[in-house]
Structure formats: C-alpha cells, structure tokens
Amino acid sequence: METTPKYALKDLIIYYLKLGAWGFGGPVALVGYMHRDLVDEKKWITEEDYREGLALSQLAPGPLAAQLAIYIGYVHYHILGATLAGIAFVLPSFFMVLGIGYAYVAYGGLPWMQAVFYGVGAAVIGIIAIGSYKLTTKSIGKDKLLWAIFIVLAITTFVAEKEILWLILLGGFAVWFAKSPPNWLSSANGILPTILLQVQPLASESKLWQITWFFLKAGAFVFGSGLAIVPFLYGGVVKEYAWLNEQQFLDAVAVAMITPGPVVITVGFIGYLVAGPWGAVVAAAATFIPCYLFTVIPAPYFKKYGKHPAIKAFVDGVTAAAIGAIAGAVLVLARRTLTDIPTILIALSTAAILFRFRKLQEPVIILAAAALGLTLKLLL
C-alpha cells in the first residue's frame, strides 16, 4: 500500500532546482547528496525506494544521477513527478553551460579554465571520495557477500577504467541466488527491459539531425555514471565528425566538472560549440530523453515487485556492485587528477574537512579550491 508523501511535488521540484544549481562533484557526489538530503535528513524517501532507484539507474543506460532524480520523482508522483524532477535537475546546469558556451565562442576560449580546474578537480576528488564512503557504509553494512561484490567491482573498474555491466548484473544474481533461490525465473524478465532498437538514421545532411542522432545513441547505449559518456563523445565529436578539436573537447569536459549538476550536461556545451543555442538544446534533449524512458518504463515493475524477497536480494547485490564500481571510478579519477603534491593535499584536505564538518556545504569548498588553483598557477 502506497504511503502518503511527506512533501508536496513543488517541494521536490525546488529541491532539484537547488541541487542542479549547487550540486558539485559529479554523479558519485550527487547520488550521495540525494541520499543525505532526501533519505537521512528530510526522510521524504525511504532507504528501500532509494536503493531500488539506484539499482535501476545503474542497470539502465544513461547518466546515473539524472536517472536517480527521475526515479525519486516517480516514487510518489509518478510520471508527472519523474518528468518535473528530471527537468528541474538538469535546467540550472544547462543554462550555465549555455552562458559559458557563449563566452567561450565570443572570447576565443577559456584560458583561465585549466587554472580553476587545477584546484576544483582536486577538491572534487575529495568530495566524491567522502560521498562514496558514506554510500558504502550505509548500504553494505557488515554483509560479507556484499563486501566481496563491492571489492570485486572496485578492483575491476579501477583496472579496466570503465564500469562492467555484466559484473554488476552478476552481483545482483549472486545475492539473489544466495539469499532467495529463485523459483520464478521468468518473472525477472519483466523488471529488466534491455531491448534497444537497432535502427539506422535517415539520410540527412542537417547538422542538427546529425547531433540529434549521435546524442540519442550516447543517451541510449552508454552505461554507467556521467563520466562514462566521455570516451563515447570523444570518438564521435572529435574522431568521427571532427566537430571539435582535442583542446575544445578537453575544455568541454572541464566545463562539465566545474559546473554543478549532472556531469553529462557537457553535451550542451558541445552542442553549443557545434551549432549554437539550438545545437545545445538538441544535444541535451537527445541525451536525456532515452535515460528518462529507461527509468519511467521499468519503474512500475520496481514499485510493484520491489518488496519481493528475491527482488530485494537482487537489488542489494546490484547496489553493492554499483557502489563498488563508483569507488573504482573514484580511484581512476584520482590517478588522473592528483598529479602533484598540491593537488594531493587539496584532495586530502577536502575529504578531511567534509568528514569533520558534515554540515559544510560543498560549494564553499569548490569556490575556495577554484581561488586556490588560480593562486597556485600564478605563483608556480
């Protein structure tokens, strides 16, 4: 029986507008913020609903944080809630990248970007490390099987430098078979819709159509967190279509990392550089529509069958695997970002400060890190 929500839909929309405007740190940090704010503090969403949403978001292609926001919107307010929560979450960062895109084109690049990113990137590592730690301790507890799955996914993600979907699924099945041996295997088909239409684009020379088709594929076929889309984008926008050069693409990734909200909003910046404001709109819409559909279509099955012991066991396993993959991604990012003593110190200081002062807002640290990065680059 569905419980009466403790919040109005407008409250959730306002929350996601705020999160989209100040939620730094990428997908790992963003899903951590949602747990802290909506489960622990406000208690709008139950732990079970959150974990079901996280599992579904990890299983489906598309950006992790945006899918979780959409699912949470669906929990009590269904299609309308999912739609408005998703839009509210994405809009603030989309308008920010539009503004940065305009400045980038008008003023010939962002020479200050690398200096800012020098400090911000290191601080972000500290932020997502703390977010990963909180998710791990909260979701896995002392269960040895879940810890084993977590460790395997953390190691394989770190070594492969990408999330391996079949291992995440295997984690779910391992816990399912161990804790609730299935006798209704056929029912599982209803909760894992993975059929993707393999169609070819209509012939067209329109750049907007090319952008639409390419970013639809990006949203529909790339699994994992927001950063998982970066290699796919590079292969398309730099290698295949040559819309951007190497430096422009690196600037686009930097923009995604220093702006709040979902990292995958970098597609809006790329779209702007390729075809102006309409290019940004088309790229963002094409990327997020598949992730919206892959969330709201299976959501009723998760809501209907999510309390079944077998489904709960499967979700527990997938959640442990997903968090392990996130931890591995933190290590990959740290290896690439923390390249000298100052960046290592910034990351460690950020993690220590957030661990000690748990009420401290992350944007304060981001601003301090940006100023520190600029200062260090001027002095070095």
C-alpha positions as CSV (number, residue, x, y, z in Angstrom):
1,M,0.0,0.0,0.0
2,E,1.4,3.3,-1.0
3,T,2.0,5.8,1.8
4,T,1.1,9.4,1.7
5,P,4.2,11.5,0.8
6,K,5.6,13.9,3.4
7,Y,6.2,16.6,0.9
8,A,4.5,18.4,-2.0
9,L,5.6,18.0,-5.6
10,K,6.7,21.6,-5.6
11,D,9.0,20.9,-2.7
12,L,10.7,18.2,-4.7
13,I,11.0,20.5,-7.7
14,I,12.5,23.3,-5.6
15,Y,15.0,20.8,-4.1
16,Y,16.1,19.6,-7.6
17,L,16.4,23.1,-8.9
18,K,18.8,23.8,-5.9
19,L,20.7,20.6,-6.4
20,G,21.1,21.3,-10.1
21,A,22.4,24.8,-9.2
22,W,24.9,23.9,-6.4
23,G,25.4,20.2,-6.6
24,F,29.1,19.8,-7.4
25,G,31.1,16.7,-7.6
26,G,29.7,14.6,-10.5
27,P,27.4,11.6,-10.3
28,V,29.0,10.0,-7.2
29,A,28.6,13.1,-5.1
30,L,25.1,13.9,-6.5
31,V,23.7,10.5,-5.6
32,G,25.3,10.9,-2.2
33,Y,23.6,14.3,-1.7
34,M,20.2,12.8,-2.6
35,H,20.7,10.1,0.0
36,R,21.8,12.5,2.6
37,D,19.1,15.1,1.9
38,L,16.1,13.0,0.9
39,V,16.6,9.8,2.9
40,D,18.6,10.8,6.0
41,E,17.6,14.4,6.7
42,K,14.2,15.1,5.2
43,K,13.0,11.5,5.2
44,W,10.9,12.1,2.1
45,I,12.2,8.9,0.5
46,T,12.7,5.5,2.2
47,E,16.0,3.7,2.2
48,E,14.3,0.9,0.1
49,D,13.0,3.3,-2.5
50,Y,16.4,5.0,-2.8
51,R,18.2,1.7,-3.2
52,E,15.7,0.5,-5.8
53,G,16.2,3.7,-7.7
54,L,20.0,3.5,-7.5
55,A,19.9,-0.1,-8.8
56,L,17.6,0.7,-11.7
57,S,19.7,3.8,-12.6
58,Q,22.8,1.6,-12.7
59,L,21.2,-1.1,-14.8
60,A,19.8,1.2,-17.4
61,P,21.9,3.2,-19.9
62,G,22.3,6.9,-19.4
63,P,23.6,9.3,-16.7
64,L,23.3,7.8,-13.2
65,A,22.4,11.0,-11.2
66,A,19.7,12.2,-13.6
67,Q,18.1,8.8,-13.7
68,L,18.0,8.6,-9.9
69,A,16.4,12.0,-9.7
70,I,13.8,10.9,-12.2
71,Y,13.1,7.7,-10.3
72,I,12.8,9.6,-7.0
73,G,10.3,11.9,-8.7
74,Y,8.3,8.9,-9.8
75,V,8.2,7.3,-6.3
76,H,5.2,9.3,-5.0
77,Y,4.2,11.5,-8.0
78,H,4.6,9.0,-10.9
79,I,5.0,10.3,-14.5
80,L,4.4,14.0,-13.6
81,G,6.9,13.8,-10.7
82,A,9.5,12.0,-12.7
83,T,9.2,14.5,-15.6
84,L,9.3,17.6,-13.5
85,A,12.1,16.3,-11.2
86,G,14.3,15.4,-14.2
87,I,13.7,18.8,-15.8
88,A,14.3,20.8,-12.6
89,F,17.6,18.9,-12.0
90,V,19.0,19.5,-15.5
91,L,17.9,23.1,-16.2
92,P,20.2,25.1,-13.9
93,S,23.4,23.5,-15.2
94,F,22.1,23.6,-18.8
95,F,21.7,27.4,-18.6
96,M,25.1,27.7,-17.0
97,V,26.8,25.8,-19.9
98,L,24.9,28.0,-22.4
99,G,26.4,31.0,-20.7
100,I,29.9,29.5,-20.7
101,G,29.5,28.4,-24.3
102,Y,28.6,31.9,-25.3
103,A,31.7,33.3,-23.5
104,Y,33.9,30.6,-25.0
105,V,32.8,31.4,-28.6
106,A,32.8,35.2,-28.1
107,Y,36.2,35.4,-26.4
108,G,38.2,32.7,-28.1
109,G,38.5,30.0,-25.5
110,L,38.8,29.7,-21.7
111,P,42.5,30.3,-20.8
112,W,41.6,30.5,-17.1
113,M,39.8,27.2,-17.1
114,Q,42.8,24.9,-16.5
115,A,43.9,27.1,-13.6
116,V,40.4,26.8,-12.0
117,F,40.2,23.1,-12.7
118,Y,43.6,22.6,-11.1
119,G,42.1,23.4,-7.7
120,V,38.5,22.3,-8.4
121,G,39.4,19.0,-9.9
122,A,41.4,18.0,-6.8
123,A,38.7,19.2,-4.4
124,V,36.1,17.2,-6.4
125,I,38.2,14.0,-5.8
126,G,37.9,14.6,-2.0
127,I,34.1,15.3,-2.3
128,I,33.3,12.2,-4.3
129,A,35.6,10.1,-2.0
130,I,33.6,11.1,1.0
131,G,30.3,10.5,-0.9
132,S,31.5,7.0,-1.9
133,Y,32.5,6.3,1.7
134,K,29.1,7.3,3.1
135,L,27.2,5.3,0.4
136,T,29.4,2.2,1.2
137,T,29.0,2.3,5.0
138,K,25.2,3.0,4.7
139,S,24.3,0.4,2.0
140,I,26.6,-2.5,2.6
141,G,27.0,-2.7,6.4
142,K,28.7,-5.9,7.6
143,D,27.4,-8.3,5.0
144,K,30.4,-10.3,3.8
145,L,28.9,-11.3,0.4
146,L,28.0,-7.6,-0.4
147,W,31.6,-6.6,0.6
148,A,33.0,-9.3,-1.7
149,I,30.9,-7.9,-4.6
150,F,31.9,-4.4,-3.7
151,I,35.6,-5.2,-3.7
152,V,35.5,-7.2,-7.0
153,L,33.7,-4.3,-8.8
154,A,36.0,-1.7,-7.3
155,I,39.1,-3.5,-8.5
156,T,37.7,-4.4,-12.0
157,T,36.5,-0.8,-12.5
158,F,39.9,0.6,-11.5
159,V,41.8,-1.8,-13.7
160,A,39.5,-1.6,-16.8
161,E,38.8,2.1,-16.2
162,K,35.2,1.5,-17.0
163,E,32.1,0.0,-15.4
164,I,31.4,-3.6,-16.5
165,L,27.7,-4.1,-16.7
166,W,27.7,-7.9,-16.7
167,L,29.6,-7.9,-13.5
168,I,27.1,-5.5,-11.9
169,L,24.3,-7.8,-13.0
170,L,26.2,-10.9,-11.8
171,G,26.4,-9.2,-8.3
172,G,22.7,-9.0,-8.2
173,F,22.2,-12.6,-9.3
174,A,24.8,-13.8,-6.8
175,V,22.9,-12.3,-3.8
176,W,19.6,-13.4,-5.3
177,F,20.6,-17.0,-5.6
178,A,22.4,-17.0,-2.2
179,K,19.6,-15.4,-0.1
180,S,16.4,-16.2,-2.0
181,P,16.9,-19.0,-4.5
182,P,14.5,-18.3,-7.4
183,N,11.6,-20.5,-8.5
184,W,10.1,-17.9,-10.8
185,L,12.9,-17.1,-13.2
186,S,10.5,-16.0,-15.9
187,S,9.3,-13.1,-13.7
188,A,12.7,-11.5,-13.8
189,N,12.2,-10.6,-17.4
190,G,9.6,-8.0,-16.5
191,I,12.0,-5.9,-14.5
192,L,15.0,-5.8,-16.7
193,P,13.9,-4.4,-20.1
194,T,17.1,-4.2,-22.0
195,I,15.8,-4.3,-25.6
196,L,17.3,-1.4,-27.6
197,L,16.0,-0.6,-31.1
198,Q,18.8,-1.1,-33.6
199,V,17.8,1.4,-36.3
200,Q,19.7,3.4,-38.8
201,P,19.3,7.1,-39.1
202,L,17.5,8.6,-42.1
203,A,19.8,10.1,-44.7
204,S,20.3,13.8,-43.9
205,E,23.0,16.4,-44.2
206,S,21.5,18.6,-41.5
207,K,24.0,19.2,-38.7
208,L,21.2,19.4,-36.2
209,W,19.9,16.0,-37.3
210,Q,23.4,14.5,-37.0
211,I,23.7,16.0,-33.5
212,T,20.3,14.5,-32.6
213,W,21.1,11.0,-33.8
214,F,24.6,11.0,-32.3
215,F,23.5,12.1,-28.8
216,L,20.4,9.8,-28.9
217,K,22.9,7.0,-29.2
218,A,25.0,8.5,-26.4
219,G,22.0,8.5,-24.1
220,A,20.7,5.1,-25.1
221,F,23.8,3.0,-25.4
222,V,26.3,4.3,-22.8
223,F,26.0,2.6,-19.4
224,G,27.4,3.9,-16.1
225,S,27.9,7.3,-14.5
226,G,28.1,10.6,-16.2
227,L,31.9,10.3,-16.8
228,A,31.3,7.0,-18.7
229,I,30.0,9.0,-21.6
230,V,33.2,10.9,-22.2
231,P,35.0,8.2,-24.3
232,F,31.9,7.8,-26.4
233,L,31.7,11.5,-27.0
234,Y,35.4,11.8,-27.9
235,G,35.1,9.1,-30.5
236,G,32.2,10.9,-32.1
237,V,32.7,14.6,-31.8
238,V,36.5,14.6,-32.3
239,K,37.3,11.4,-34.3
240,E,34.2,10.6,-36.4
241,Y,32.6,14.0,-37.1
242,A,35.5,16.3,-36.3
243,W,33.1,18.9,-34.8
244,L,35.7,19.8,-32.1
245,N,39.5,19.6,-31.9
246,E,41.3,18.0,-29.0
247,Q,41.6,21.2,-26.9
248,Q,38.0,22.1,-27.4
249,F,36.9,18.7,-26.2
250,L,39.1,18.9,-23.1
251,D,37.6,22.3,-22.4
252,A,34.1,20.8,-22.7
253,V,35.0,18.1,-20.1
254,A,36.5,20.8,-17.8
255,V,33.3,22.8,-18.1
256,A,31.3,19.8,-17.0
257,M,33.5,19.2,-14.0
258,I,33.5,22.8,-12.7
259,T,29.7,23.4,-13.2
260,P,27.1,21.9,-10.8
261,G,24.5,19.3,-11.7
262,P,25.0,16.2,-13.9
263,V,28.4,15.9,-15.5
264,V,26.8,14.7,-18.7
265,I,25.5,18.2,-19.3
266,T,28.7,18.7,-21.1
267,V,26.7,17.6,-24.1
268,G,25.0,21.0,-24.0
269,F,28.4,22.8,-24.2
270,I,29.5,20.6,-27.1
271,G,26.2,21.2,-28.9
272,Y,26.6,24.9,-28.5
273,L,30.1,24.9,-30.0
274,V,28.9,22.8,-32.9
275,A,25.6,24.5,-33.8
276,G,24.9,27.4,-31.4
277,P,22.0,27.5,-28.9
278,W,19.8,25.1,-30.9
279,G,22.7,22.7,-31.0
280,A,22.9,22.8,-27.2
281,V,19.1,22.2,-26.8
282,V,19.1,19.3,-29.3
283,A,22.2,17.6,-27.8
284,A,20.9,17.9,-24.2
285,A,17.3,16.7,-25.1
286,A,18.6,13.8,-27.3
287,T,20.9,12.6,-24.5
288,F,18.3,12.8,-21.6
289,I,15.2,11.5,-23.4
290,P,16.5,7.9,-23.5
291,C,17.5,7.9,-19.9
292,Y,14.1,9.3,-18.9
293,L,12.3,6.5,-20.8
294,F,14.6,3.8,-19.5
295,T,13.7,5.0,-16.0
296,V,10.0,5.6,-16.1
297,I,9.1,2.5,-18.2
298,P,10.6,-0.1,-15.7
299,A,9.7,2.0,-12.6
300,P,6.2,0.4,-12.1
301,Y,7.8,-3.0,-12.0
302,F,10.3,-1.9,-9.4
303,K,7.4,-0.4,-7.4
304,K,5.2,-3.4,-7.8
305,Y,7.7,-6.2,-7.2
306,G,10.4,-4.4,-5.3
307,K,9.4,-5.8,-1.9
308,H,9.6,-9.4,-3.0
309,P,12.5,-11.2,-1.2
310,A,14.1,-12.2,-4.4
311,I,13.9,-8.7,-5.9
312,K,15.2,-7.2,-2.7
313,A,18.1,-9.6,-2.8
314,F,18.8,-8.8,-6.4
315,V,18.7,-5.1,-5.7
316,D,21.0,-5.5,-2.7
317,G,23.6,-7.2,-4.9
318,V,23.3,-4.7,-7.7
319,T,23.6,-1.8,-5.3
320,A,26.7,-3.3,-3.7
321,A,28.2,-3.8,-7.2
322,A,27.2,-0.3,-8.3
323,I,28.8,1.3,-5.2
324,G,31.9,-0.8,-5.8
325,A,32.1,0.5,-9.4
326,I,31.7,4.0,-8.1
327,A,34.6,3.5,-5.7
328,G,36.7,2.2,-8.5
329,A,35.8,5.2,-10.6
330,V,37.0,7.5,-7.8
331,L,40.4,5.8,-7.9
332,V,40.6,6.2,-11.6
333,L,39.8,9.9,-11.4
334,A,42.2,10.4,-8.5
335,R,45.0,8.8,-10.5
336,R,44.4,11.2,-13.4
337,T,43.7,14.3,-11.4
338,L,46.1,14.2,-8.5
339,T,49.3,14.7,-10.4
340,D,51.5,16.6,-7.9
341,I,51.8,17.5,-4.2
342,P,49.4,20.5,-4.1
343,T,46.6,18.6,-5.8
344,I,47.0,15.6,-3.4
345,L,47.0,18.0,-0.4
346,I,43.8,19.7,-1.7
347,A,42.0,16.4,-2.2
348,L,43.0,15.1,1.3
349,S,42.1,18.4,3.0
350,T,38.7,18.4,1.3
351,A,37.9,14.9,2.4
352,A,39.1,15.6,6.0
353,I,37.1,18.8,6.2
354,L,33.9,17.2,4.9
355,F,34.4,14.3,7.3
356,R,34.9,16.6,10.2
357,F,32.3,19.3,9.4
358,R,29.4,17.3,7.9
359,K,27.1,20.3,7.6
360,L,29.6,22.3,5.5
361,Q,28.2,23.0,2.0
362,E,30.3,21.7,-0.9
363,P,30.0,24.9,-3.0
364,V,32.1,26.7,-0.3
365,I,34.9,24.2,-0.8
366,I,34.6,24.4,-4.6
367,L,34.9,28.2,-4.5
368,A,37.9,28.0,-2.2
369,A,39.5,25.4,-4.4
370,A,39.0,27.5,-7.5
371,A,40.6,30.5,-5.9
372,L,43.5,28.3,-4.6
373,G,44.0,26.8,-8.1
374,L,44.2,30.3,-9.7
375,T,46.6,31.5,-7.0
376,L,48.9,28.4,-7.3
377,K,49.0,28.7,-11.1
378,L,50.0,32.4,-10.8
379,L,52.7,31.6,-8.3
380,L,54.1,28.4,-10.0
